[in-house]
Amino acid sequence: MYYTPQHLADKILTSRAALEGERKQVTVLFADIKGSMELLADRDPEDAQKLLDPVLERMIEAVHRYEGTVNRVMGDGIMALFGAPIAHEDHAVRACYAALRMQETVTRYADEVQRSYGVPVTIRVGLNSGEIVISAIGNDLHMEYTVVGQTAHLAARMEQMANPGSVLTTADTLQLAEGYIAIKPLGLVSVKGLPNQIQIYEVTGAGDARTRLQVAAGRGLTRFVGRDVELEQLRRVQQLAVRGQGQVVALVGEAGVGKSRLVREFVHSQNTVECLVLESKSAAYSHATPYLPVIELLRDYFNVNIHDNTQSIREKMAGKVLALDASLQDTIPPMLDLLDALDHDDPFRSLDVAQRRQSAYQAVIRLLLSESRVRPVIAVFEDLHWHDSLSLGLLSELVVAAQYARLLLVVSYRPEYRDEWRNRPNYRQIRLDPLASERLTEFLQALVGPDPSLAPLKNFLERRASGNPFFAEEILRRLVDTTVVLVVRGGYRLARPFSSTEVPPTVQAVLAARIDALPPSHKHLLQEAAVIGHEVPFGLLHAICGLSEDQLRGLLDSLQAAEFLYSTQLFPDLQYTFKHSLTHDVTYSGVLHERRREIHARVVNAIEKLYADRLGEQVERLADHAVRGQLNDKAVQYLRQAGAKAAARSALLDARSSYEKALDLLKSQRDSQTAMEQAFEIHLEVRAVLRQLGEVPQMLDHLRQAEALAERLKDDRRRGRVCAIMTTVLATLDELDEALLTGTRAVEIAERAADLRLGVTTKSCLEEAYYYRGEYQRVVEIGVENLAALPAEWAHEYLGLAVPPSVFGRAWLVMSLAELGRFAEAAKYGSGAEPSPPCFFPGRLPPRLGRWRRSVTWRGR
């Protein structure tokens, strides 16, 4: 508990059960004192500790300022995590700011040490972003974690490579913090343990951007489209405010839907040129700093920048306030206090906490109301879900006070936040939903360009981003970064086909933070829903979650209100769907593999019980969950059924995929007789699909594998079956000598086993080999004998072939008779045949067969 502030410690411990055993996207920070051994040399241990402790304290303070957690203190350094155990959508930015702050504060302390002791003190900091697994959180908040890939290793290497007084980071961190920080590229370097060189950067300071929109503006904003209705609503409310009917407008929408962009377009439009516009920017760590949004607003109003010292701030404030209204002089001390510019001896500091709070509230409100008497005021407070309680308290009082002023208060927040002003007469709410229909088409046109060849990219962005502009822009940026899409003059060009399901790190961070902000019970349920899939049947979720129906409905209502899920079907069964496929993917990816496996297994058992009388409808879902739940026997069973079902619907690629997945699972049971028998049958089943796909060489490969399995099983009947089918495939490939040998072997096996069914099948296939060799008389001999042996009741049986032998063998007999000019006999055998499928003949009909068909037609007339 020593290393973590109480408010953060309480939050972590409250959610510990939900946080343990999760995968997290984080930024890892390593910092140490450079040359600490030299610093300690020849010094009394207590004296040395007095020098080192203040450095560690400043490191830890910087981490806590940006809500990171110190996971380890290592003598002369620390390891800290940002984004774990509680996810932060800006974890990389926080880590960079913390690194810069600790360098700044330690440098000031080092100056004192240098003056007092003549000893240099410097630190070095390394950063890297990636994935870790939190396996346990102790009561002291120490986290046991498992590194995925090189996440922590690279951060430690960055620290070791950093020069004293510097901060080094990787491209993975820069990608998440770009625009928020100033950097200096240091080129490619070799890192021990990595096969390839990596690009590294020095973080030299804070960047100009403070918000995601400002970062986007730095790259170039997409043309503003699709929000004309909402923009007009804002203008109408503004007109009411200008006439002295103070208004409050709340823009409500999920992250990335365009709230900040709408505000930007509104406040920079011609309609607001006669107004005083004051904007307050908020950050995800704002709630840790009292009044931060209010302070930002005052800095904007008084034009205070980072270069202003205390005296400059006092002069700017006093001059502007007194010029506005001399009666506001008593508002100056509380506002100077908010800006940390109040004289230490000022009497205002002697007031108790409640008095100082109320004075601050009234000072800001009176200032805004006084300005509104001079000209209309538009005050913007974005992202209320990140505001601290004191700032929210001030806004609540401002809402009441502004009712009869020329003041428009514009606020924005996400659906999970609830304001307290809904019943106020001057309150309006504007919901921003994801773009759809014509709006979405217009946006994608503006984002990607008009080139018709980009239609697949637009369709992909439409499906994947679900109408969220930020998600679409970040997915496109990721595709550009990975060279799937190339930037060309006037737009983009697809460089290669793609089917990316990867979630961009920027989007991953936003969604993971939203998910982590849920109460543990809600988050747990959302994860179980994600394991079920994008579509979540209520009955299935109820069967696996262990909650009563009333409890489940209550949690689902909350998740709907927060816009994670929505109801898509009421009849015949209630069903929910994730609002975004990306939300589903991020939720699912956060669940540890072992817990995923256990939930998938529960889903299989639940489906088997719930849909016992119609499992055929569920085989695809059962197969998927059985595979992921590592229920291999059931997985093979359901994959075979799914393959057969897909083949019957002519969904040939799906069928092949199901069969091949089943074969992959059976490879892990190579020595099991049951597994070998199943694999043999699946190899034969998939070859029928491959024939329709025209993939004849692949068919032969599967048949050879089936033959090897039959040999291992010492099963003559199976060997005969596969040899018979191989005969037809080899004949199709013009491997006629091998086809004859294989077909002959198949017939011998059938005769040795005295198996009539196998005999009929093998001889029908051997006919094809003889036919393509031009040995028509031999075909006639085998065909006549085979038809005579075929029982009448087997006429419609397939006997393991794609076509019944009564048709398959008869066809080769009829064609051979035609080749021999024996048309009357051909007509005799042909008249008793069932019509053969149009795709049966492999495309090599002999000329005489055409003449024979014409003669049959003439005789029929």
Secondary structure, DSSP 4 states (H G I P E B T S, - for coil): -TTS-HHHHHHHHHTHHHHTTEEEEEEEEEEEETTHHHHHTTS-HHHHHHHHHHHHHHHHHHHHHTT-EEEEE-SSEEEEEESSSS--TTHHHHHHHHHHHHHHHHHHHHHHHHHHH-----EEEEEEEEEEEEEEE-TT--EEEEE-TTHHHHHHHHHHHSPTT-EEEEHHHHHHHBTTEEEEEEEEE--TT-SS-EEEEEEEEE-S--SHHHHHHHH-PPP--S-HHHHHHHHHHHHHHHTT--EEEEEE--TTSSHHHHHHHHHTSGGGTTSEEEEE---TTGGGSTTHHHHHHHHHHHT--TT--HHHHHHHHHHHHHHH-GGGGGGHHHHHHHTT-S-TT-GGGGS-HHHHHHHHHHHHHHHHHHHHHHS-EEEEE--GGG--HHHHHHHHHHHHHGGGSSEEEEEEE-TT---S-TT-TTEEEEE-PPP-HHHHHHHHHHHH-S-GGGHHHHHHHHHHHTT-HHHHHHHHHHHHHTTSEEEETTEEEE-S-----PPPHHHHHHHHHHHHTS-HHHHHHHHHHHHH-SEEEHHHHHHHH---HHHHHHHHHHHHHTTSEEEEE-SSS-EEEES-HHHHHHHHHTB-HHHHHHHHHHHHHHHHHHTGGGGGGGHHHHHHHHHHTT-HHHHHHHHHHHHHHHHHTT-HHHHHHHHHHHHHHHGGGTT-HHHHHHHHHHHHHHHHHHHHHT-HHHHHHHHHHHHHHHHHHT-HHHHHHHHHHHHHHHHHTT-HHHHHHHHHHHHHHHHHHT-HHHHHHHHHHHHHHHHHTT-HHHHHHHHHHHHHHS-GGGTT--TTSSS-HHHHHHHHHHHHHHHTT-HHHHHHHHTTPPPPPTT-S-S---HHHHHHHHHHHHHH-
